[in-house]
Amino acid sequence: MKKNPINHPSSSNQKKNWVDKSKHIVKTNLGNLRVLYEDNHIIAINKRPGDILQADKTKDPVLSSFAAQY
């Protein structure tokens, strides 16, 4: 089955409409952590779209490490 080149983002007629949304994502760090609720037993944090929850081979910091430092 052939892919339809018109709907593919890399086709020439779609390139100008294709937006790299990763450039507009603000990742959480210790300075801008949004704590929604906190008590002695639980902490609730607002997860942003670019935040990493599970560690991978890139070794980028995960959201739980910021919560632990808080």
C-alpha positions as CSV (number, residue, x, y, z in Angstrom):
1,M,0.0,0.0,0.0
2,K,1.4,3.4,-1.0
3,K,1.4,6.3,1.4
4,N,-0.5,9.3,0.2
5,P,2.2,12.0,-0.3
6,I,-0.4,14.8,0.0
7,N,-1.1,14.1,3.7
8,H,2.5,13.5,4.6
9,P,4.2,16.5,6.4
10,S,7.4,16.1,4.4
11,S,5.7,16.6,1.0
12,S,6.5,19.9,-0.7
13,N,3.0,21.3,-0.6
14,Q,2.7,20.7,3.2
15,K,6.1,21.9,4.4
16,K,5.0,25.5,4.8
17,N,2.0,24.5,7.0
18,W,4.0,22.0,9.1
19,V,4.8,23.5,12.6
20,D,7.4,22.1,14.9
21,K,5.6,22.4,18.2
22,S,8.6,21.2,20.2
23,K,10.1,24.7,19.9
24,H,7.3,26.2,21.8
25,I,7.3,23.7,24.8
26,V,8.4,25.0,28.2
27,K,10.0,22.2,30.2
28,T,9.8,22.1,34.0
29,N,12.8,22.8,36.1
30,L,13.3,23.4,39.8
31,G,12.8,27.1,39.3
32,N,9.4,26.9,37.5
33,L,7.9,23.8,39.2
34,R,4.1,24.2,39.6
35,V,3.0,22.6,42.9
36,L,-0.8,22.3,43.0
37,Y,-1.1,20.6,46.4
38,E,1.3,19.6,49.1
39,D,1.0,18.0,52.6
40,N,3.1,15.6,54.7
41,H,2.2,12.5,52.5
42,I,1.5,13.7,49.0
43,I,2.6,16.3,46.4
44,A,0.6,17.2,43.2
45,I,2.5,18.8,40.4
46,N,1.2,20.3,37.2
47,K,2.9,18.3,34.3
48,R,3.7,20.3,31.3
49,P,3.4,18.7,27.8
50,G,7.2,18.4,27.4
51,D,8.0,17.0,30.8
52,I,9.6,13.5,30.9
53,L,8.1,11.0,33.3
54,Q,10.3,8.0,32.7
55,A,14.1,8.0,32.3
56,D,15.6,6.9,29.1
57,K,19.0,6.7,27.4
58,T,19.3,10.5,27.0
59,K,19.6,10.9,30.8
60,D,17.4,14.0,30.7
61,P,16.0,14.9,34.1
62,V,12.6,13.4,34.9
63,L,9.7,15.2,36.7
64,S,10.0,13.0,39.8
65,S,13.6,14.2,40.4
66,F,12.4,17.8,40.5
67,A,9.6,16.8,43.0
68,A,12.2,15.0,45.2
69,Q,14.4,18.1,45.2
70,Y,11.5,20.3,46.1
